Amino acid sequence: MKYAGGCHCGKIAYEVEGEPKEATECNCSICRRRGHLLWFLPGEKLSLKTPESDMSYYSFNKHHIKHYFCPNCGCAPFGMGAGKDGKSMVAVNLRCLPDVDLAGIKINHFDGKSL
């Protein structure tokens, strides 16, 4: 299944292919503050409709992940990085996919604060 996602104002738009069954709720400093529910997928499952140059990103700690956000509304719809195998991966914020019923998603808690 394909889902359309994006930021609040619509400046960032993308499609993601797959069926979210589970999400990760991390308690690290950025995820806790932003309230992310992250769905991890291979990078090729995300198709950007907005040029990357129209987005901003924030990277911290080891700088392995680019946490993208809209420079207009501040919404943070996804992050990009590499998995442990070195392959491209995305972490889609399920809260930015309006057609996903969050009540049906299993939430896995991750202790990112302790890393």
C-alpha positions in Angstrom: 0.0 0.0 0.0 1.1 3.6 -0.7 0.6 6.4 1.8 1.0 10.1 1.1 2.7 12.0 3.9 4.2 15.3 4.6 4.5 18.3 6.9 1.6 20.4 8.3 1.8 23.2 5.7 2.4 20.9 2.7 5.8 22.1 1.7 7.3 18.7 2.3 5.4 15.9 0.5 6.3 12.2 -0.1 4.9 8.8 -0.6 5.9 5.7 1.3 5.2 2.1 0.3 4.4 -0.6 2.8 2.0 -1.5 5.6 2.8 -0.1 9.0 2.1 -2.7 11.8 4.5 -1.4 14.4 6.2 1.8 15.4 9.0 2.7 17.6 8.6 5.3 20.4 12.0 6.4 21.5 12.8 8.4 24.6 16.0 10.0 23.3 16.3 13.8 23.6 14.9 14.6 20.1 12.2 11.9 19.8 10.8 12.6 23.2 10.5 16.3 22.5 9.0 15.9 19.0 6.7 13.0 19.9 7.8 10.8 17.0 6.2 7.4 16.3 8.8 6.0 13.9 8.3 3.3 11.2 11.6 2.1 9.9 11.8 1.0 6.2 14.4 0.5 3.5 15.3 3.9 1.9 13.9 2.9 -1.5 10.3 2.7 0.0 10.2 6.5 0.3 9.6 8.6 -2.7 10.1 12.4 -2.2 7.7 14.7 -4.0 9.6 17.7 -2.6 13.2 18.5 -3.6 15.6 17.8 -0.7 16.9 21.4 -1.1 13.5 22.7 0.1 13.9 20.9 3.4 16.1 21.4 6.4 17.6 18.7 8.6 19.1 18.4 12.0 21.8 15.9 12.9 23.3 15.3 16.3 25.3 12.9 18.4 27.2 10.6 15.9 25.5 12.4 12.9 24.3 9.1 11.3 20.7 10.3 10.8 19.4 13.4 9.1 16.2 14.4 10.9 14.3 16.3 8.2 11.9 19.1 9.0 10.0 21.8 7.2 11.7 25.2 7.5 8.2 26.8 7.2 6.0 24.9 9.7 8.6 23.0 11.7 7.0 19.6 11.3 9.4 16.7 11.2 8.0 14.0 8.9 11.0 11.6 8.5 14.6 10.9 9.0 17.2 9.3 6.7 20.3 7.3 7.4 22.0 4.0 7.0 21.0 0.8 8.8 23.6 -1.4 10.6 24.1 -3.2 7.3 25.1 0.1 5.6 22.0 0.2 3.4 19.8 3.3 3.1 16.9 3.4 5.6 14.2 5.9 6.5 12.4 6.5 9.7 8.9 7.8 8.8 7.0 9.6 11.5 3.6 7.9 11.4 2.0 11.0 12.9 2.7 12.6 9.5 0.8 10.0 7.5 -2.9 11.1 7.9 -4.4 7.9 6.5 -2.7 5.6 9.0 -5.0 4.7 12.0 -2.6 5.0 14.9 -4.9 3.1 17.2 -4.1 -0.1 15.3 -0.3 0.3 15.5 1.7 -1.7 18.0 4.1 0.6 19.8 7.5 -0.6 20.7 9.4 1.4 23.3 13.1 2.0 22.8 15.4 3.4 25.4 17.5 5.8 23.2 18.2 8.0 26.2 20.6 5.3 27.5 22.7 5.2 24.4 
